Amino acid sequence: MPFNITSIKTSSNGVWQGDNPLDFAFPLLIVQTTLILVVSRFLAFLFRPLRQPKVIAEIVGGIVLGPSAFGRNKEFMHHIFPKWSTPTLESVASIGLLFFLFLVGLELDLSSIRRSGKRAFVIAFAGISLPFVCGIGVAFVLRNTIDGLDQVGYGPFLVFMGVALSITAFPVLARILAELKLLTTRVGETAMSAAAFNDVAAWILLALAVAIAGDGTASGGEKKSPVIAIWVLLSGLAFVIFMLTVIRPAMRWVARRCSPEHDVVDEAYICLTLAGVMVSGFMTDLIGIHSIFGAFVFGLTIPKGGNFAERLIERIEDFVSGLLLPLYFASSGLKTDVATIRDAKSWGLLALVITTACAGKILGTFAVAVMLKIPARESIVLGVLMNTKGLVELIVLNIGKEKKVLNDECFAILVLMALFTTFITTPTVMAIYKPAREGTSAVTHRKLRDLSATREAAGSKDVFRILACFHGPGNVSSLISLVEATRSTQKQLKLFIMHLVELTERSSSIIMVQRARKNGLPFINRFRRGEWHDRVAGAFQAYSQLGRVSVRPTTAISALSTMDQDICHVAENKRVTMIILPFHKQWRGADDESMENLGHGWRGVNQRVLKNAPCSVGVLVDRGFGSGSPTPGPTATVAQRICIIFFGGPDDREALELGGMMAEHPAVKLTVIKFVEKEGLESDGVMLRPSPSRCSEKNYSFSTAEMNREKEKELDETILAEFRSKWNGVADYTEKVTSSIVEGVLTLGRSGDYDLIIVGKGRFPSKMIAKLADRQAEHAELGPIGDILASSGQGVVSSVLVVQQHDMAHAEETPVAKIVQSDCEKYKADESSGAGEISKAV
């Protein structure tokens, strides 16, 4: 029975007045949206171990809710997805699609495409042309086999099939490359450049297909004149020319007005831009091309990389990608009825379409890549990556169905083809390709002591390589000050700067990559995303010139769960001696209220780097270190007041080695303080016993390796004697007698006498540190002394650097329990039977 759309009411009067909310448009839309989001998120969780992009879960969610699964229950479809609600759901979803295509245009940098070179263009051309020809061939088979397709005009159907088999989904490909850590490899860069070419070509071809298709007939029922298609194309071309020649300069002016240099509230400009998206969509719909083209072209007119573009993305991306876009792909699934593929003939057609799509794309790309002298394995991977469908494919298919070019069976076959080709991309690439991550045969100094010994033996300059990581501009000043303090005339300093960017589900987290150029493994020449990146790059560039230091910036884009792998790999590949990590908390002022906490995820990154690093590591707890100092350089005269607290052990010795490097700098005033227990307390022995059941987040962990205490004491005394002999008169050395370690350390931190305090992590505790084993830890990964100085609420004003010496023998750590001297006797037998499992401090 036909349903009168004008009889639909927006909201109900409520159940108490006898209304069923599901019979009204807005309450039903809320239920549909919630159900789609819950199902798609649940499926995304299930697909996460398979490393699948989110679009797969959204499409499958729609298919599950549609006539293929839940929709077989007529009551479910009648109440949750009735036919009268389809226009409302699709209208809301189409708004999301409109703004998503605006974001795609905003992220697509035409100048970057022009710079991509002939190789990417040739690969893209081969990746489009062969599948397009194959798609035309398959179109003849489908047209003669599937009932009803012979009623569709040859031209529109051939073009739609060619486009459906030849396109590459640029946003989905970028996500897959980022997940596989291939974005900055040669394969990833080539694939991104070729996919950008492919993306532009796909939209041009789709515009052609829509212009040719129309809906097949004019309003009176008679066949349309071919001249109409020509008028549509010419009007579309005029629209694009107008947007690029008139609107683009206007948007450049708007972007300049919204830059930080102009004190202008840009809310009006942002609202005007969002309205421009809608108007552009209306204009292309008026012309006869789908409204998404207007939004896409309008996105191309926005200047890339500036503050204005970032503000637009921040305002709309989460709402569009998280809420509205899933509705669109779910609505695609709701229109997909797998039951229409009901016999062997239909399944054979599905196999034919999948085989043709994969073969055309992969073989075409592979053949051209090999001719361009790309290795065979990389060429195959390139073909598989270019075969990614997903987002753009679904848009094409929906437009085809809307224009009545594709019927239900053909639509279902092509949706399943898009799902399959995208689904197999990640596992196939993981199976056949792993980027080269070999170690280097060159000598790598894993700890500072090795570097000093080599320099003394060779009698010449050695290279001190530092990998300094940062989250944002707030870390830059302290990093430069710390690195500058280690620079001396006795060694060459090479600094690798790594900007840590979390890869989230937001596509904007990888915008910078498509516009960047690589220079080494994951290295790029300069930061390109946002104006503060320019300031950061400028700060390091100025430092490299003033300090005569080799500085190479880089960006690591990764999920927090795997960020540590990128950091450790770069440290290994670049033969780094020390990694400097920013603490996950940063103080902007003297009190704890000014503290910024980046979250537990970043703390986990530091913990995993400390555990797996191939070299020594320093964690910098920044409380304004370097904020008041002059620009570093060889003529700097204002001293940085730096203190090293020494208790003994490998980590403390590494901290003292770093102090020896700092003592050479004319602008550093170095003090070494060795803590000594008050007389009468030395006999209070302590035994530490492994206690793996304890929480490692709240309890300090110490190394399980066996250690010769007498030898350690001898090494401590030797390095102290060497330091005092070498830097007598340059660095101050004092011994501090204390009865309370905690109070003694906090007194130094609160005094304000030092800009930076350097401590060892203390994985092999001295007898003084061992007494702190049962202390409740706030930041256990920093060790007892580092945790005391980094904890909030203690009134500490100095910045802190916690140093861990690299030694694979010390890598295994475990929480411990403290046993006092009076209880030691009953554990004598345990000690003799498992000395390697007990750290004893007596």
C-alpha positions in Angstrom: 0.0 0.0 0.0 1.5 3.4 -0.9 2.5 5.6 2.0 1.7 9.3 2.1 5.0 11.0 2.9 3.1 14.2 4.0 1.4 12.3 6.8 4.7 11.6 8.6 5.0 13.6 11.8 8.4 14.6 13.3 8.0 13.9 17.0 5.5 11.9 19.1 3.4 13.0 22.1 4.9 10.1 24.2 3.8 6.7 25.2 1.6 8.0 28.0 -0.6 9.6 25.4 -0.8 6.4 23.3 1.9 7.2 20.7 4.5 4.8 19.5 7.8 6.7 19.0 8.8 4.4 16.3 5.9 5.7 14.2 7.5 9.2 14.1 10.4 10.3 12.1 12.8 11.8 14.6 12.5 9.2 17.4 12.9 6.5 14.8 16.0 8.2 13.4 17.5 8.2 16.9 16.9 4.5 17.3 18.3 3.7 13.8 21.4 5.8 14.4 22.1 4.3 17.8 21.6 0.8 16.5 23.9 1.4 13.4 26.6 2.9 15.6 26.5 0.1 18.2 26.6 -2.7 15.6 29.3 -1.1 13.5 31.5 -0.4 16.6 31.0 -3.9 17.8 32.1 -5.3 14.4 35.0 -2.9 14.3 36.1 -4.3 17.6 35.8 -7.9 16.2 37.8 -7.0 13.1 40.5 -5.1 15.0 42.8 -8.2 15.3 42.6 -8.6 11.5 43.8 -4.9 11.1 40.7 -4.0 9.0 39.7 -0.4 8.3 36.6 0.9 10.0 34.7 1.1 6.7 34.6 -2.7 6.5 32.7 -2.9 9.8 30.3 -0.1 8.8 29.4 -1.8 5.5 29.1 -5.2 7.1 27.0 -3.7 9.9 24.6 -2.3 7.3 24.4 -5.7 5.5 23.7 -7.4 8.9 20.9 -5.0 9.7 19.5 -5.1 6.2 17.5 -7.7 4.2 20.5 -10.1 4.1 20.3 -11.0 7.9 18.1 -9.2 10.5 16.0 -7.8 7.8 14.7 -11.3 6.9 12.5 -10.8 10.0 9.6 -8.7 8.5 8.6 -7.4 11.9 12.1 -6.0 12.5 12.2 -4.2 9.1 8.6 -2.9 9.6 9.3 -1.3 12.9 13.0 -0.3 12.8 13.7 0.3 9.1 10.3 0.9 7.5 10.3 2.1 3.9 8.8 5.5 4.8 11.9 6.2 7.0 14.4 5.7 4.2 14.3 9.2 2.8 14.9 10.7 6.3 17.8 8.3 7.0 19.4 8.8 3.6 19.0 12.6 3.8 20.9 12.8 7.1 23.5 10.3 5.8 23.9 12.4 2.6 24.7 15.5 4.7 27.5 13.4 6.3 28.7 12.3 2.9 28.6 15.9 1.6 30.9 17.1 4.4 33.1 14.0 4.2 33.8 14.7 0.5 34.6 18.3 1.5 37.2 16.9 4.0 38.6 14.6 1.2 39.0 17.7 -1.0 40.5 19.6 1.9 43.1 16.9 2.5 44.0 16.4 -1.1 46.8 18.7 -2.0 46.9 19.3 -5.8 50.4 20.8 -5.6 51.6 17.6 -3.9 50.1 15.6 -6.8 51.9 17.7 -9.3 55.2 17.1 -7.4 54.8 13.4 -7.3 56.6 12.8 -10.6 56.2 10.7 -13.6 56.6 7.4 -11.8 53.4 7.8 -9.7 51.5 9.2 -12.7 52.4 6.2 -14.9 51.6 3.7 -12.1 48.2 5.4 -11.5 47.4 5.5 -15.3 48.2 1.8 -15.6 46.2 1.1 -12.4 43.1 2.8 -13.9 43.2 2.0 -17.6 43.6 -1.8 -17.5 40.9 -2.3 -14.8 38.6 0.2 -16.7 38.9 -1.9 -19.9 38.4 -5.1 -18.0 35.3 -3.5 -16.3 33.8 -2.7 -19.7 34.4 -6.4 -20.7 32.7 -7.6 -17.5 29.8 -5.2 -18.2 28.9 -7.0 -21.4 28.8 -10.3 -19.5 26.7 -8.9 -16.7 24.3 -7.1 -19.0 23.6 -10.3 -21.0 23.3 -12.5 -17.9 21.5 -10.5 -15.1 17.8 -10.0 -15.7 16.8 -6.3 -16.1 20.2 -4.9 -17.0 19.4 -5.0 -20.7 17.0 -2.2 -20.1 19.8 0.1 -19.0 21.7 2.2 -21.7 25.0 0.7 -22.8 27.0 4.0 -22.3 26.1 4.7 -18.6 26.4 1.0 -17.6 29.8 0.5 -19.3 31.2 3.7 -17.7 29.9 2.8 -14.2 31.3 -0.7 -14.4 34.7 0.7 -15.6 34.8 3.2 -12.8 33.7 0.7 -10.2 36.6 -1.7 -11.0 39.3 0.9 -11.6 39.2 3.3 -8.6 41.3 3.2 -5.5 40.0 4.5 -2.2 42.6 7.1 -1.2 41.4 7.6 2.5 41.1 3.9 3.1 44.5 3.2 1.5 46.1 5.9 3.7 44.7 4.3 6.8 45.9 0.8 5.8 49.4 2.1 5.1 49.5 3.9 8.4 48.4 0.7 10.3 51.1 -1.3 8.5 53.8 1.4 9.2 54.4 1.7 5.4 53.4 5.4 5.0 57.0 6.6 4.9 58.6 3.7 3.0 59.2 3.8 -0.7 56.2 1.5 -1.4 53.9 3.6 0.8 55.0 6.9 -0.7 54.5 5.6 -4.2 51.1 4.1 -3.4 49.9 7.4 -1.8 51.0 9.5 -4.8 49.5 7.1 -7.3 46.3 6.9 -5.3 46.0 10.7 -5.3 46.2 10.7 -9.1 43.7 7.9 -9.1 41.4 9.7 -6.8 41.2 12.8 -9.1 40.7 10.6 -12.2 38.0 8.6 -10.5 36.0 11.7 -9.7 36.3 13.0 -13.3 35.2 9.6 -14.6 32.3 9.5 -12.1 31.2 13.0 -13.1 31.2 11.7 -16.7 29.2 8.6 -15.8 26.6 10.7 -13.9 26.3 13.2 -16.7 25.7 10.4 -19.2 23.3 8.5 -17.0 20.9 11.0 -15.6 17.9 8.9 -14.8 17.5 7.7 -18.3 14.4 9.6 -19.2 13.1 13.2 -19.2 10.3 14.3 -17.1 7.7 13.5 -19.7 8.9 9.9 -20.0 10.6 10.2 -23.4 14.3 9.4 -23.9 16.7 12.2 -23.1 18.7 13.9 -25.9 22.5 13.1 -25.8 22.9 16.9 -26.1 21.8 17.2 -22.4 24.8 15.1 -21.3 27.1 17.5 -23.1 25.5 20.5 -21.5 25.8 18.9 -18.1 29.5 18.2 -18.7 30.2 21.7 -20.0 28.3 23.2 -17.0 30.3 21.1 -14.6 33.6 22.2 -16.2 32.5 25.8 -16.0 31.7 25.2 -12.3 35.2 23.8 -11.6 36.9 26.7 -13.5 34.8 29.2 -11.5 35.7 27.6 -8.2 39.5 27.4 -8.9 39.8 30.9 -10.4 37.4 32.9 -8.3 36.6 31.1 -5.1 40.1 29.7 -4.5 41.7 33.2 -4.2 38.8 34.3 -2.0 39.5 31.3 0.4 43.2 32.2 0.4 42.2 35.7 1.7 39.9 34.1 4.3 42.7 31.8 5.4 45.1 34.7 5.8 42.6 36.6 7.8 42.3 33.6 10.2 46.0 33.2 10.7 47.5 33.8 14.2 49.0 37.1 13.0 45.5 38.7 12.7 43.6 39.1 15.9 40.3 38.2 14.3 37.5 35.9 15.6 37.1 33.5 12.7 33.8 32.0 13.7 32.0 33.9 11.0 34.5 32.7 8.4 34.0 29.1 9.5 30.2 29.3 9.4 30.5 30.9 5.9 32.7 28.1 4.7 30.4 25.4 6.0 27.5 27.2 4.2 29.7 27.3 1.1 29.9 23.5 1.2 26.1 23.3 1.1 25.8 25.9 -1.7 28.5 24.1 -3.8 26.6 20.9 -3.4 23.4 22.5 -4.4 24.9 24.0 -7.5 26.3 20.7 -8.8 23.0 19.0 -8.1 21.3 21.8 -10.0 23.7 21.2 -12.9 22.8 17.5 -13.0 26.0 16.2 -11.3 25.7 14.7 -7.8 26.0 17.2 -5.0 29.1 15.6 -3.6 31.2 16.9 -6.5 30.4 20.5 -5.4 31.6 19.8 -1.9 34.7 18.0 -3.1 35.7 20.8 -5.5 35.0 23.4 -2.7 37.4 21.4 -0.5 40.1 21.7 -3.1 39.9 25.5 -3.0 40.8 25.7 0.8 44.6 26.5 1.4 46.3 23.4 2.8 48.4 23.2 5.9 47.3 26.5 7.6 45.5 27.3 10.8 42.2 27.8 9.0 42.2 24.3 7.4 43.1 22.7 10.8 40.3 24.6 12.5 37.8 23.4 9.9 38.9 19.8 10.3 38.7 20.0 14.1 35.2 21.4 14.0 33.6 18.9 11.7 35.7 15.7 11.3 34.7 13.9 14.5 31.0 14.6 14.0 31.0 13.7 10.3 33.3 10.6 10.5 32.1 9.3 13.8 28.3 9.8 13.5 27.0 10.8 10.0 29.3 8.8 7.7 28.5 5.4 9.3 24.9 6.1 8.5 25.7 6.4 4.8 27.7 3.2 4.6 25.1 1.4 6.7 22.4 2.6 4.4 24.4 1.0 1.6 24.4 -2.2 3.4 20.6 -1.9 4.0 20.2 -1.8 0.3 22.4 -4.8 -0.2 20.4 -8.1 -0.3 22.8 -11.0 -0.6 19.8 -13.2 -1.2 19.6 -11.8 -4.7 22.8 -13.8 -5.4 20.8 -17.0 -5.2 22.1 -19.5 -7.8 25.4 -20.8 -9.1 25.2 -18.4 -12.1 25.1 -15.4 -9.7 27.9 -16.7 -7.5 29.9 -17.3 -10.7 29.4 -13.7 -11.7 30.6 -12.6 -8.3 33.7 -14.7 -8.7 34.2 -13.3 -12.2 33.9 -9.6 -11.0 36.3 -10.2 -8.1 38.8 -12.0 -10.2 38.7 -9.3 -12.9 38.9 -6.4 -10.5 41.9 -8.0 -8.7 43.7 -9.2 -11.8 43.3 -5.9 -13.7 44.4 -3.7 -10.9 47.2 -5.9 -9.5 48.6 -7.1 -12.9 48.4 -3.6 -14.5 50.2 -2.0 -11.6 52.7 -4.8 -11.3 53.7 -4.7 -14.9 54.3 -1.0 -15.1 56.1 -1.0 -11.7 58.5 -3.7 -12.9 59.2 -1.7 -16.1 60.0 1.3 -13.8 62.6 -1.0 -12.1 60.8 -1.4 -8.8 61.6 -4.7 -7.3 59.1 -7.5 -8.0 58.0 -8.0 -4.4 57.4 -4.2 -3.9 55.6 -4.1 -7.3 53.2 -6.9 -6.2 52.5 -5.1 -2.9 51.9 -1.9 -4.8 49.3 -3.6 -7.0 47.6 -5.1 -3.9 47.5 -1.7 -2.2 46.1 0.0 -5.3 43.3 -2.6 -5.3 41.8 -1.1 -2.1 38.2 0.0 -2.6 36.0 0.9 0.3 34.7 4.4 0.7 34.8 5.8 -2.8 33.6 2.5 -4.3 30.4 2.6 -2.1 29.8 6.1 -3.2 30.0 5.2 -6.9 27.7 2.2 -6.4 25.1 4.1 -4.5 25.0 6.8 -7.2 24.7 4.0 -9.8 21.8 2.5 -7.9 20.2 5.9 -7.4 20.4 6.6 -11.1 18.9 3.2 -11.9 22.0 2.0 -13.7 22.5 -0.9 -11.3 19.8 -3.2 -10.2 19.6 -5.0 -6.8 21.6 -8.1 -7.9 24.3 -6.2 -9.7 24.6 -3.8 -6.7 24.9 -6.7 -4.3 27.7 -8.3 -6.4 29.7 -5.1 -6.6 29.3 -4.3 -2.9 30.6 -7.8 -2.0 33.5 -7.2 -4.5 34.4 -3.9 -2.8 34.3 -5.7 0.7 36.4 -8.6 -0.5 39.1 -6.5 -2.2 39.5 -4.2 0.7 39.4 -7.0 3.3 42.3 -8.9 1.7 44.6 -5.9 1.3 46.0 -5.9 4.9 46.6 -9.6 5.4 48.0 -10.0 1.8 50.5 -7.2 2.3 51.5 -8.5 5.7 52.1 -12.0 4.2 54.2 -11.0 1.2 56.1 -7.9 2.3 58.0 -6.7 5.3 60.1 -3.5 4.9 63.8 -3.9 5.3 64.7 -3.3 9.0 68.1 -4.8 9.1 70.7 -3.7 11.6 73.8 -1.9 10.6 77.3 -3.3 10.6 78.8 0.0 11.8 79.8 0.2 15.4 77.0 1.5 17.6 77.6 3.0 21.0 74.8 1.7 23.2 75.8 3.7 26.3 77.7 6.8 27.1 80.5 4.9 28.8 81.3 3.1 25.5 81.4 6.5 23.7 83.8 8.0 26.2 86.1 4.9 26.2 86.2 4.9 22.3 87.0 8.6 22.2 89.9 8.3 24.7 91.3 5.2 22.9 91.1 6.7 19.4 92.3 10.2 20.5 89.9 11.8 18.0 86.4 13.1 17.9 83.5 10.7 18.0 79.9 11.3 17.0 77.4 11.6 19.8 74.0 10.7 18.3 70.8 11.7 20.2 67.2 10.9 19.3 65.1 13.5 21.0 61.3 13.0 21.0 58.6 15.6 21.5 54.8 15.8 21.6 54.4 19.5 20.7 55.8 23.0 20.9 55.9 22.9 24.7 58.7 20.3 24.7 61.0 22.2 22.3 62.7 24.7 24.5 63.6 22.2 27.2 64.8 19.7 24.5 67.1 22.3 22.9 68.5 23.4 26.3 69.2 19.8 27.3 70.8 18.8 24.0 72.9 22.1 24.0 74.2 21.3 27.5 75.7 18.0 26.2 77.5 19.7 23.3 81.3 20.1 23.5 84.4 20.6 21.4 85.5 17.1 22.0 82.8 15.3 20.0 80.5 15.9 17.1 76.8 16.1 18.0 74.2 14.7 15.7 70.6 15.3 16.7 67.6 13.4 15.4 64.3 15.1 16.3 61.2 12.9 16.3 57.7 14.5 16.5 55.4 11.8 18.0 51.9 11.9 16.4 49.2 9.6 17.6 47.4 7.8 14.8 43.8 7.9 15.6 40.7 7.0 13.7 40.6 10.6 12.4 42.0 10.8 8.9 43.5 14.2 9.6 46.3 12.6 11.6 47.9 11.5 8.4 47.3 14.6 6.3 50.9 15.7 6.7 52.2 12.5 5.3 50.7 12.9 1.8 52.4 16.3 1.5 55.8 15.3 3.1 58.9 14.1 1.3 61.0 11.3 2.9 64.7 11.6 3.7 65.8 8.4 5.2 63.6 5.6 6.7 60.7 7.5 8.3 62.5 10.8 8.1 61.2 13.9 6.3 62.9 17.2 5.5 60.5 19.5 7.4 57.3 19.6 9.3 54.3 20.5 7.0 51.1 20.4 9.1 50.0 23.6 10.7 51.7 26.8 11.5 53.2 25.7 14.8 55.1 23.0 12.9 56.8 25.8 11.1 57.7 27.4 14.4 59.1 24.1 15.7 61.1 23.5 12.5 62.3 27.1 12.7 63.5 26.7 16.3 65.5 23.6 15.5 66.9 25.1 12.3 68.0 28.2 14.2 69.6 25.9 16.8 71.5 23.9 14.2 72.9 27.1 12.7 73.8 28.8 16.0 75.1 25.6 17.7 76.7 24.1 14.6 74.9 20.9 15.3 73.6 18.5 12.6 69.8 18.4 13.1 67.4 16.1 11.2 63.7 16.4 12.0 61.3 13.5 11.6 57.7 12.6 12.3 56.5 9.2 13.7 52.8 8.6 13.0 51.6 5.5 14.9 49.0 4.1 17.3 50.2 4.6 20.8 50.4 0.8 21.3 53.1 0.5 18.6 54.8 4.0 18.9 57.7 2.5 20.9 58.5 0.2 17.9 59.0 3.3 15.7 61.2 5.0 18.3 63.4 1.9 19.0 63.7 1.2 15.3 64.9 4.7 14.4 67.4 4.5 17.3 68.7 1.2 16.0 68.8 2.3 12.4 70.5 5.7 13.1 73.0 4.2 15.6 71.8 6.4 18.4 73.6 6.5 21.8 70.8 8.0 23.8 67.0 8.5 23.4 65.4 11.4 25.2 61.7 11.0 25.9 59.3 13.7 27.2 57.5 12.7 30.4 53.7 12.3 30.0 53.2 15.2 32.4 54.3 18.7 31.8 54.3 21.7 34.2 53.5 25.1 32.9 54.0 26.9 36.2 55.2 26.4 39.7 52.1 24.7 41.1 50.5 21.3 40.3 47.3 23.1 39.0 49.4 24.1 35.9 50.3 20.5 35.1 49.2 19.1 31.8 48.7 15.3 31.7 48.8 13.7 28.2 47.3 10.5 29.5 48.2 6.9 30.3 48.7 6.0 26.7 51.8 8.2 26.4 53.1 6.9 29.7 52.8 3.3 28.3 54.9 4.4 25.3 57.7 5.6 27.7 57.5 2.3 29.7 57.9 0.2 26.6 60.8 2.2 25.2 62.6 1.9 28.6 62.1 -1.8 28.4 63.1 -2.4 24.7 65.4 0.4 23.8 68.7 -0.5 22.0 70.6 2.2 23.8 70.5 4.4 26.9 67.4 6.3 27.6 66.6 9.6 29.4 63.1 10.6 30.5 62.8 14.4 30.8 60.3 15.7 33.4 60.0 19.3 32.3 59.2 22.1 34.8 60.4 24.9 32.6 63.9 23.9 31.9 65.5 26.3 29.4 62.5 28.6 29.3 64.5 31.6 30.7 67.8 30.9 29.1 69.2 32.7 26.1 69.3 31.1 22.6 71.9 28.3 22.8 75.1 28.6 20.9 78.9 28.7 21.2 78.9 32.2 22.7 76.3 31.4 25.4 77.5 32.7 28.8 74.5 32.3 31.2 75.0 29.1 33.2 72.5 26.3 33.4 72.6 25.0 36.9 72.6 21.2 36.7 72.9 18.8 39.6 73.6 15.0 39.5 72.5 12.9 42.4 74.7 9.8 42.8 73.9 6.8 44.9 75.8 4.1 42.9 74.9 1.5 40.3 75.0 1.3 36.5 72.2 3.9 35.9 73.9 6.4 38.2 77.2 5.8 36.5 75.6 6.6 33.2 74.1 9.8 34.6 77.6 10.7 35.7 79.0 10.1 32.2 76.3 12.5 30.9 77.4 15.0 33.5 81.0 14.7 32.3 79.9 15.7 28.9 77.9 18.7 30.3 80.9 19.8 32.4 82.8 20.6 29.2 80.2 23.2 28.2 81.1 26.7 29.2 77.5 27.7 29.9 76.8 24.8 32.3 77.5 25.0 36.1 77.6 21.3 37.2 77.3 19.9 40.7 77.6 16.3 41.7 76.1 15.3 45.1 76.8 11.8 46.5 74.4 10.8 49.2 76.0 9.1 52.2 74.0 7.5 55.1 74.3 9.0 58.5 76.8 7.2 60.8 75.1 4.4 62.7 72.6 3.6 60.0 75.0 1.7 57.6 74.5 -1.6 59.5 70.7 -1.7 58.8 70.8 -4.3 56.1 67.9 -4.9 53.7 67.1 -7.8 51.5 64.9 -7.5 48.4 63.0 -10.6 47.3 61.2 -10.9 43.9 57.4 -10.5 44.2 55.9 -10.8 40.7 52.4 -10.7 42.1 52.8 -7.1 43.0 51.4 -4.5 40.6 54.3 -3.1 38.5 52.4 0.2 38.1 52.4 1.0 41.9 55.6 -0.8 43.0 59.2 -0.3 41.9 60.8 -3.0 39.7 64.5 -3.9 39.9 66.7 -6.1 37.7 66.6 -9.9 38.3 70.2 -10.3 37.1 72.9 -11.4 39.5 75.4 -8.8 40.5 78.7 -8.7 42.3 78.2 -6.0 45.0 82.0 -5.6 45.6 82.7 -5.1 41.9 79.9 -2.6 41.7 81.2 -0.6 44.6 84.6 -0.6 43.0 83.2 0.6 39.7 81.3 3.4 41.5 84.5 4.5 43.3 86.5 4.4 40.1 84.2 6.5 38.0 83.8 9.1 40.8 87.6 9.3 41.2 88.0 9.8 37.4 85.3 12.4 37.3 86.8 14.4 40.3 90.3 14.2 38.8 89.2 15.3 35.3 86.8 18.1 36.3 88.4 19.4 39.5 87.8 23.1 39.6 85.2 22.9 36.8 82.4 20.9 38.5 81.6 20.9 42.2 81.5 17.6 44.1 80.0 17.2 47.6 78.9 14.4 49.8 75.6 14.8 51.6 75.0 12.9 54.8 71.4 12.2 55.5 69.2 10.1 57.7 66.2 10.4 55.3 66.8 9.9 51.6 63.3 11.1 50.7 63.7 14.4 52.6 67.2 14.9 51.4 66.2 14.5 47.7 63.1 16.7 48.1 65.1 19.4 49.7 67.3 19.7 46.6 64.2 19.6 44.3 62.4 22.3 46.3 65.3 24.6 46.8 65.3 26.1 43.3 69.1 26.0 43.3 69.2 23.8 40.2 67.4 24.1 36.8 67.9 20.4 36.1 68.5 17.4 38.4 69.8 14.2 36.8 69.3 10.9 38.5 69.8 7.2 37.6 66.8 5.0 37.4 68.4 2.6 39.9 67.5 -0.8 38.6 70.4 -2.2 40.8 69.6 -0.4 44.0 72.3 0.6 46.5 71.6 -0.2 50.1 70.1 3.3 50.5 67.8 3.0 47.6 66.8 -0.5 48.6 65.1 0.9 51.7 62.6 2.7 49.4 61.5 -0.6 47.8 58.2 -0.7 49.7 57.4 3.0 49.1 54.1 3.5 47.2 55.1 4.5 43.7 53.3 7.2 41.5 55.5 6.7 38.5 57.3 3.4 39.0 59.0 3.5 35.6 61.2 6.4 36.8 62.7 4.4 39.7 62.6 5.5 43.4 64.6 8.8 43.2 63.1 9.9 39.9 59.6 9.1 41.2 60.2 11.2 44.3 61.2 14.2 42.2 58.5 13.8 39.5 55.6 13.2 41.9 52.9 15.9 42.2 52.2 17.6 45.5 55.9 17.6 46.7 56.7 21.2 45.8 59.6 20.3 43.5 60.5 23.2 41.1 63.5 21.7 39.3 63.2 19.7 36.0 64.4 16.1 36.3 66.2 13.8 33.8 66.0 10.1 34.7 68.7 8.1 33.0 68.7 4.4 32.3 71.9 2.7 31.0 71.6 0.2 28.2 72.5 -3.3 29.1 70.6 -6.3 27.8 71.6 -8.3 30.9 69.5 -5.9 33.0 66.4 -5.9 30.8 64.4 -8.3 32.9 62.8 -6.5 35.9 60.3 -7.5 38.5 58.6 -5.9 41.5 60.2 -6.8 44.9 59.3 -7.1 48.5 61.6 -5.7 51.2 62.7 -8.0 54.0 64.3 -6.3 57.1 67.5 -7.5 58.7 65.8 -9.3 61.6 64.0 -11.6 59.1 67.0 -12.4 56.9 68.1 -15.5 58.7 65.1 -17.6 57.7 65.8 -16.7 54.0 69.4 -17.9 54.0 68.5 -21.2 52.4 66.5 -19.4 49.7 69.4 -17.2 48.9 71.8 -20.1 48.5 69.4 -22.0 46.3 68.5 -19.1 44.0 71.0 -16.3 44.3 70.2 -15.1 40.8 66.7 -14.3 41.9 67.5 -12.2 44.8 68.8 -8.6 44.8 70.5 -8.3 48.2 71.6 -5.0 49.7 73.5 -5.4 53.0 
